[in-house]
Structures are given as C-alpha cells and as structure tokens.
Amino acid sequence: MSRGLRARVHFVLPAGLDPLLGGPRGRRAAERIPARALTPVLVAALVPLAVAVLRQAHCLDSGWQGRGPLWRVCSSDLLASFAGDGLGRGLTAYLAGDLPLRQSVGSGALMAFLGGLVPPGSPLAGSRAFLILWALLAAGCLLAGVWLVATMRGEPHRNAALAALSPVVALAVLTGPDVVGVTLASAGLWAWSRRRGVLAGLAFGLGTLTSSYPLLLAFSVTVAALAADGSVARPALLRLWAALAGTLAVGLIPFALAHPDTALAAYRAWWSAPPGVGSPWLMPSMAGVAIPAAAGTLLAVLGWALALGLGTSLTRLAPGASTPAQMGLVVVAVVLVTGKAVPVSASLWLVPLVALAGVRWRDALLWAAAEGAHLVAASYYLGGLEVPDKGLPAPIYTVFLILRLVAIGNLAWQVWPRGGRGLGRMPS
C-alpha cells in the first residue's frame, strides 16, 4: 500500500481499523485493537450469513428433500437431516443410540439437541424452525470467530475483515455443521497464542469431536512452537495434548462403549465410502474407471501423511518463521485436495486460516469464485445423475472440480517460502 493511499485509508476509516483490513502493522504496534474499530467488522460478519439464508429461499418454500434443492442450488445435508434422520426426536434419542446420524459425536449431539427444540409440526415447518435455530447458532459462531481472529497474538498478518466478509461463508455455513468445529479450532489457536495450553487442548479436543481437522491445527501449533522456542514451549505443549486427549476420552469413549454403532457411524461411513463429490479421486470414476473404496481410503490417508510431512518441512525451509496459522493453512489445504470427499462445507475450515496467514484479498476472492462455480457445477452434476438430459455432463463438472482444487492449492502456495516470498510476507 502506497503512502498516499495509506493516508487516505486512515482518513476514511476509524482509528485502529486499518490492521483489521490487512494493512501494515508496525513492529511495535499494540496487539490490542480498539473496540470501536472491531465493532463494524463484527457487524459485517453477519452479511455472509444473511446471504446464506437468502440462498435457501426456494428450499424454505419446497423443502430440502429430493432433487429439487440441487436444481435450485440450495441443497443442505444439515437441513435435509432434520426430516430424513428424525432430529426432532432430540438429544435423548441420540444419546440412547436411536438416531442413525452419519455425523461425528459432537456434531450429532448438537444437531439432535437443536432438533429437539423444534416445536411439533409438519416436516417442512420443522425444517424451517431448525434453519432459524442453526442460523442463530452460526451467527454466534461467526461473531466469535471474527473476534478470535482480530485478537489473535503471534499472527502479525491477521485480517479480521477477510474472516468477516469471506464469500465462502455464504456458500458453506448452512450446508453442514462445520461452523461450530471451525470456531472451536479457532479458539484453540487463540488460546495457544496466549500459551494457555490446557484451554487450547480443551478447544481442540471439543473441535475434534465434530471433525478431524482440529488435529491438524494442533499438529501445526506443536511443530511451529518447537521450531520457534522448543525448550520454552514443551511444558505448554504437553498440557495441550494432555487436555486434548482427555477431552476426546471423556467425550467419545463412554458413548462408543455404550452405543458403538452411533458413535462410530461417521468414521465407518468415511472408511467404506467410495470417493465422493469434490474429491480428485472421483475423476477416474467419471471417466469410467472407478476407484474402489479401499483405494480411495488409502489415497486419503496418504494425503494426511503428505500434509504432515509438508508441514514439518516448513520448519526447515523457514525455521522459526512460520506461524501456526500459516502452517495450518498448508496442512489443511493438502488434506482437502487429497480427501475422499470435499463438500462445500469443508472449505469453511480454511476461512480463519486464510484470514490469519496473510493471504491477499485477490487470492482469497479467486478461491471464493472457484468455490461458488464448483458448488453450482456439483449441484447440476448430481442432479443429472437421475436426469441426464438436464444435468451437467461429467467432463464439464471435472473442469470446475479441478479449478476448485487448484484454487485451494494456491492458498497454500501463497504462504509457502520461495525465494523470499511466501512466509513472512505482509498482505497487500
């Protein structure tokens, strides 16, 4: 940003708001951001949520079952689950093992709890009420997430406005339950930025009860901390992993022993399912050479190994320079582009990492555009599986799938150290 433009920005914006928009921060800049500067960004965080609700207009009229939501691009596994899986029976039925949800324990329990709050009525009316409840929960999570990004320590490239106004939120926040896990994982990063190991481990553990991605962020925190100040960080890291393991043990083991089919349903489904929408391993199937489920699982596991290896290699390429968010962005992006299924809701995990790691607005918006194009293409491709004359042909969907995977990979490339660029670069 040129000196003249920076002066104009400060003239227009309230004092303290420039860092929230990704502006340069001086070496001695205070970590604390004035409340009057943070307030408009928090308000702006509700805009993508409002767009997400408006995207559901057709489904609010007609419901989320069948192929209609695909043609109108308002399909949502989260909302279809209310009527299809009987979420109206509530948390008691879930804890009794009577709700066959293919969700992690944390997500399943939360969905069942909110479903139990819905007043009795028709399935469509219940789904509408469930949407309202989930939107209120998402609003709280989004506000908390933006605040966590804005007040994060040890992340000099943070850009809270990018977290608040990411178009990906409008695409993904109502399609799956990921927003809760994303917020918990962000809380783990925030707690670690203050070296509160137990609190960080608790947040990462609760997040892992909803998804496996927080484990990747806990790994990123560990590797980055050991590379920067290993002897100082080890005690806090031990507390982090002890709290994470304890949270998982308390939250998962008793339920898995009492109701293994319900507790392990999500993991068994992932293990045995063939490659799905959003996965690169679906492309051979669309070309007529199907990849078996076992091979897809192996490729996804290898993707995790590759991601962890690349994350570790950052400490050798840029020792002490990579922040947990930058390393987390690389690791999560690699796991996504090698996964067995990458629904649009999975991209929500990248939003806070992009906002923290120093990714430029240009690259973030290119990624959002690729996500939006892929969402439309995937909807019409899936709709065309039963109505081929109306749907999108597999070769055309493949183009949009590749564009999305490249866009996600580009996010990681932006923070990868390469000849003085990448890590340590301030956003423009």
VENWOPE-V570165 format. One record per residue. N is the residue number from 1. RES is the residue in one small letter. PSI is psi in radians with two decimals (* if undefined). D_FIRST is the distance of its C-alpha to the first C-alpha in whole Angstrom. Layout:
N_RES_PSI_D_FIRST ; N_RES_PSI_D_FIRST
This chain:
1_m_2.20_0 ; 2_s_2.83_4 ; 3_r_-0.71_7 ; 4_g_-0.76_8 ; 5_l_-0.70_6 ; 6_r_-0.68_6 ; 7_a_-0.71_10 ; 8_r_-0.67_11 ; 9_v_-0.79_10 ; 10_h_-0.50_12 ; 11_f_-0.63_14 ; 12_v_-0.68_15 ; 13_l_2.65_15 ; 14_p_2.69_18 ; 15_a_2.35_17 ; 16_g_-0.14_16 ; 17_l_-0.44_15 ; 18_d_-0.79_11 ; 19_p_-0.53_12 ; 20_l_-0.41_14 ; 21_l_0.24_12 ; 22_g_0.26_10 ; 23_g_2.86_8 ; 24_p_2.45_8 ; 25_r_2.28_12 ; 26_g_2.83_14 ; 27_r_-0.54_17 ; 28_r_0.28_19 ; 29_a_2.52_17 ; 30_a_2.53_20 ; 31_e_-0.51_21 ; 32_r_2.35_22 ; 33_i_2.31_21 ; 34_p_2.50_22 ; 35_a_-0.63_24 ; 36_r_-0.40_23 ; 37_a_-0.57_20 ; 38_l_-0.50_21 ; 39_t_-0.86_24 ; 40_p_-0.52_22 ; 41_v_-0.65_21 ; 42_l_-0.72_24 ; 43_v_-0.71_26 ; 44_a_-0.45_23 ; 45_a_-0.35_24 ; 46_l_-0.23_28 ; 47_v_-0.88_26 ; 48_p_-0.58_27 ; 49_l_-0.71_30 ; 50_a_-0.70_31 ; 51_v_-0.70_30 ; 52_a_-0.70_32 ; 53_v_-0.72_35 ; 54_l_-0.55_35 ; 55_r_-0.38_35 ; 56_q_0.17_39 ; 57_a_-0.84_40 ; 58_h_-0.77_43 ; 59_c_-0.51_44 ; 60_l_-0.53_44 ; 61_d_-0.67_47 ; 62_s_-0.20_48 ; 63_g_3.02_48 ; 64_w_0.20_46 ; 65_q_2.72_49 ; 66_g_-2.85_50 ; 67_r_-0.23_48 ; 68_g_-0.79_47 ; 69_p_-0.49_44 ; 70_l_-0.77_42 ; 71_w_-0.52_43 ; 72_r_0.03_41 ; 73_v_0.78_38 ; 74_c_0.31_39 ; 75_s_2.57_41 ; 76_s_2.03_40 ; 77_d_-0.61_42 ; 78_l_-0.85_42 ; 79_l_-0.59_43 ; 80_a_-0.46_46 ; 81_s_-0.43_47 ; 82_f_-0.92_48 ; 83_a_-0.69_51 ; 84_g_-0.58_52 ; 85_d_0.03_52 ; 86_g_0.70_53 ; 87_l_-0.37_51 ; 88_g_-0.26_53 ; 89_r_-0.30_55 ; 90_g_-3.14_53 ; 91_l_-0.60_52 ; 92_t_-0.76_55 ; 93_a_-0.65_56 ; 94_y_-0.81_53 ; 95_l_-0.38_54 ; 96_a_-0.03_58 ; 97_g_0.34_57 ; 98_d_0.00_58 ; 99_l_1.99_54 ; 100_p_1.14_53 ; 101_l_2.32_50 ; 102_r_1.05_48 ; 103_q_2.67_45 ; 104_s_2.77_44 ; 105_v_-0.78_46 ; 106_g_-0.82_43 ; 107_s_-0.75_42 ; 108_g_-0.77_46 ; 109_a_-0.71_47 ; 110_l_-0.77_44 ; 111_m_-0.72_45 ; 112_a_-0.66_48 ; 113_f_-0.84_48 ; 114_l_-0.66_46 ; 115_g_-0.61_48 ; 116_g_-0.30_51 ; 117_l_-0.19_50 ; 118_v_2.26_50 ; 119_p_2.63_53 ; 120_p_2.56_56 ; 121_g_-2.87_56 ; 122_s_2.75_55 ; 123_p_-0.68_53 ; 124_l_-0.78_51 ; 125_a_-0.67_51 ; 126_g_-0.71_50 ; 127_s_-0.66_47 ; 128_r_-0.76_46 ; 129_a_-0.67_46 ; 130_f_-0.66_45 ; 131_l_-0.75_42 ; 132_i_-0.80_41 ; 133_l_-0.75_42 ; 134_w_-0.63_39 ; 135_a_-0.67_37 ; 136_l_-0.75_37 ; 137_l_-0.76_37 ; 138_a_-0.65_34 ; 139_a_-0.80_32 ; 140_g_-0.71_33 ; 141_c_-0.73_32 ; 142_l_-0.73_28 ; 143_l_-0.77_28 ; 144_a_-0.72_29 ; 145_g_-0.74_27 ; 146_v_-0.73_24 ; 147_w_-0.71_25 ; 148_l_-0.74_25 ; 149_v_-0.78_22 ; 150_a_-0.54_20 ; 151_t_0.20_23 ; 152_m_2.39_23 ; 153_r_2.72_23 ; 154_g_0.16_22 ; 155_e_1.39_20 ; 156_p_-0.26_16 ; 157_h_0.18_14 ; 158_r_2.54_16 ; 159_n_1.58_15 ; 160_a_-0.56_18 ; 161_a_-0.57_17 ; 162_l_-0.60_17 ; 163_a_-0.65_20 ; 164_a_-0.65_21 ; 165_l_0.28_20 ; 166_s_2.15_21 ; 167_p_-0.38_24 ; 168_v_-0.54_25 ; 169_v_-0.76_27 ; 170_a_-0.53_28 ; 171_l_-0.60_30 ; 172_a_-0.41_31 ; 173_v_-0.44_32 ; 174_l_0.18_35 ; 175_t_-0.32_37 ; 176_g_3.04_38 ; 177_p_0.24_38 ; 178_d_-0.42_35 ; 179_v_-0.57_33 ; 180_v_-0.82_35 ; 181_g_-0.66_35 ; 182_v_-0.74_31 ; 183_t_-0.73_31 ; 184_l_-0.72_33 ; 185_a_-0.69_32 ; 186_s_-0.67_28 ; 187_a_-0.62_31 ; 188_g_-0.77_32 ; 189_l_-0.73_28 ; 190_w_-0.80_28 ; 191_a_-0.70_31 ; 192_w_-0.56_31 ; 193_s_-0.30_28 ; 194_r_0.22_30 ; 195_r_0.63_33 ; 196_r_1.47_35 ; 197_g_-0.76_37 ; 198_v_-0.79_39 ; 199_l_-0.70_37 ; 200_a_-0.77_35 ; 201_g_-0.66_38 ; 202_l_-0.77_39 ; 203_a_-0.77_36 ; 204_f_-0.66_36 ; 205_g_-0.79_40 ; 206_l_-0.66_40 ; 207_g_-0.66_37 ; 208_t_-0.41_39 ; 209_l_-0.28_42 ; 210_t_-0.44_40 ; 211_s_2.83_38 ; 212_s_-0.22_38 ; 213_y_-0.60_34 ; 214_p_-0.45_34 ; 215_l_-0.63_36 ; 216_l_-0.65_33 ; 217_l_-0.63_31 ; 218_a_-0.68_34 ; 219_f_-0.76_34 ; 220_s_-0.75_30 ; 221_v_-0.77_30 ; 222_t_-0.87_34 ; 223_v_-0.75_32 ; 224_a_-0.69_29 ; 225_a_-0.73_31 ; 226_l_-0.61_34 ; 227_a_-0.60_31 ; 228_a_-0.85_29 ; 229_d_1.20_32 ; 230_g_-0.85_35 ; 231_s_-0.58_38 ; 232_v_-0.64_36 ; 233_a_-0.37_35 ; 234_r_-0.81_39 ; 235_p_-0.75_41 ; 236_a_-0.63_38 ; 237_l_-0.67_38 ; 238_l_-0.72_41 ; 239_r_-0.68_41 ; 240_l_-0.91_39 ; 241_w_-0.53_41 ; 242_a_-0.74_44 ; 243_a_-0.68_43 ; 244_l_-0.83_41 ; 245_a_-0.70_45 ; 246_g_-0.68_46 ; 247_t_-0.75_45 ; 248_l_-0.71_45 ; 249_a_-0.77_49 ; 250_v_-0.68_50 ; 251_g_-0.39_48 ; 252_l_-0.78_49 ; 253_i_-0.87_52 ; 254_p_-0.73_55 ; 255_f_-0.67_54 ; 256_a_-0.60_54 ; 257_l_-0.64_57 ; 258_a_-0.70_59 ; 259_h_1.26_57 ; 260_p_-0.61_56 ; 261_d_-0.71_56 ; 262_t_-0.79_53 ; 263_a_-0.59_51 ; 264_l_0.12_51 ; 265_a_-0.76_51 ; 266_a_-0.73_47 ; 267_y_-0.69_47 ; 268_r_-0.71_50 ; 269_a_-0.74_49 ; 270_w_-0.74_46 ; 271_w_-0.67_48 ; 272_s_-0.15_50 ; 273_a_2.55_48 ; 274_p_2.91_47 ; 275_p_2.42_44 ; 276_g_-2.96_42 ; 277_v_2.38_40 ; 278_g_-0.23_36 ; 279_s_2.46_38 ; 280_p_-0.41_38 ; 281_w_-0.04_41 ; 282_l_-0.40_42 ; 283_m_-0.75_42 ; 284_p_-0.64_45 ; 285_s_-0.70_47 ; 286_m_-0.36_46 ; 287_a_0.04_47 ; 288_g_0.05_50 ; 289_v_1.55_50 ; 290_a_2.39_50 ; 291_i_2.17_48 ; 292_p_2.74_51 ; 293_a_-0.73_49 ; 294_a_-0.69_50 ; 295_a_-0.69_48 ; 296_g_-0.71_45 ; 297_t_-0.78_46 ; 298_l_-0.75_46 ; 299_l_-0.68_43 ; 300_a_-0.70_41 ; 301_v_-0.71_42 ; 302_l_-0.58_41 ; 303_g_-0.70_37 ; 304_w_-0.77_37 ; 305_a_-0.74_39 ; 306_l_-0.76_36 ; 307_a_-0.79_33 ; 308_l_-0.65_35 ; 309_g_-0.75_35 ; 310_l_-0.68_31 ; 311_g_-0.75_30 ; 312_t_-0.64_33 ; 313_s_-0.40_31 ; 314_l_-0.54_28 ; 315_t_-0.38_29 ; 316_r_-0.61_31 ; 317_l_-0.60_28 ; 318_a_1.22_25 ; 319_p_2.21_28 ; 320_g_-0.05_27 ; 321_a_-0.49_23 ; 322_s_2.31_23 ; 323_t_2.84_23 ; 324_p_-0.66_26 ; 325_a_-0.69_23 ; 326_q_-0.77_22 ; 327_m_-0.71_26 ; 328_g_-0.65_27 ; 329_l_-0.76_24 ; 330_v_-0.84_26 ; 331_v_-0.83_29 ; 332_v_-0.69_30 ; 333_a_-0.72_28 ; 334_v_-0.71_31 ; 335_v_-0.66_33 ; 336_l_-0.82_32 ; 337_v_-0.09_32 ; 338_t_0.19_36 ; 339_g_2.90_37 ; 340_k_-0.50_41 ; 341_a_2.35_39 ; 342_v_1.34_36 ; 343_p_2.88_36 ; 344_v_-0.54_33 ; 345_s_-0.46_33 ; 346_a_-0.49_33 ; 347_s_-0.29_29 ; 348_l_-0.46_28 ; 349_w_-0.39_29 ; 350_l_-0.35_25 ; 351_v_-0.95_23 ; 352_p_-0.55_23 ; 353_l_-0.71_22 ; 354_v_-0.72_20 ; 355_a_-0.47_18 ; 356_l_-0.48_19 ; 357_a_-0.13_18 ; 358_g_0.34_14 ; 359_v_2.40_15 ; 360_r_2.72_12 ; 361_w_-0.71_13 ; 362_r_-0.85_14 ; 363_d_-0.61_17 ; 364_a_-0.69_18 ; 365_l_-0.60_18 ; 366_l_-0.72_20 ; 367_w_-0.78_22 ; 368_a_-0.69_23 ; 369_a_-0.72_24 ; 370_a_-0.66_26 ; 371_e_-0.78_28 ; 372_g_-0.76_29 ; 373_a_-0.71_30 ; 374_h_-0.65_32 ; 375_l_-0.80_34 ; 376_v_-0.79_35 ; 377_a_-0.75_37 ; 378_a_-0.68_38 ; 379_s_-0.78_40 ; 380_y_-0.49_41 ; 381_y_-0.82_42 ; 382_l_-0.69_44 ; 383_g_-0.57_46 ; 384_g_-0.12_47 ; 385_l_-0.50_49 ; 386_e_-0.41_52 ; 387_v_1.35_51 ; 388_p_-0.59_50 ; 389_d_-0.34_50 ; 390_k_-0.43_48 ; 391_g_3.12_45 ; 392_l_2.26_43 ; 393_p_2.64_44 ; 394_a_-0.74_43 ; 395_p_-0.66_42 ; 396_i_-0.73_39 ; 397_y_-0.64_38 ; 398_t_-0.67_38 ; 399_v_-0.81_35 ; 400_f_-0.59_33 ; 401_l_-0.78_34 ; 402_i_-0.74_33 ; 403_l_-0.72_29 ; 404_r_-0.78_29 ; 405_l_-0.68_30 ; 406_v_-0.71_27 ; 407_a_-0.70_25 ; 408_i_-0.76_26 ; 409_g_-0.60_26 ; 410_n_-0.56_22 ; 411_l_-0.80_21 ; 412_a_-0.66_23 ; 413_w_-0.55_22 ; 414_q_-0.44_18 ; 415_v_0.07_19 ; 416_w_2.30_22 ; 417_p_2.21_22 ; 418_r_1.76_22 ; 419_g_0.74_22 ; 420_g_-0.18_19 ; 421_r_3.04_17 ; 422_g_-2.10_18 ; 423_l_2.39_19 ; 424_g_-0.12_16 ; 425_r_2.32_13 ; 426_m_2.58_10 ; 427_p_2.60_9 ; 428_s_*_6
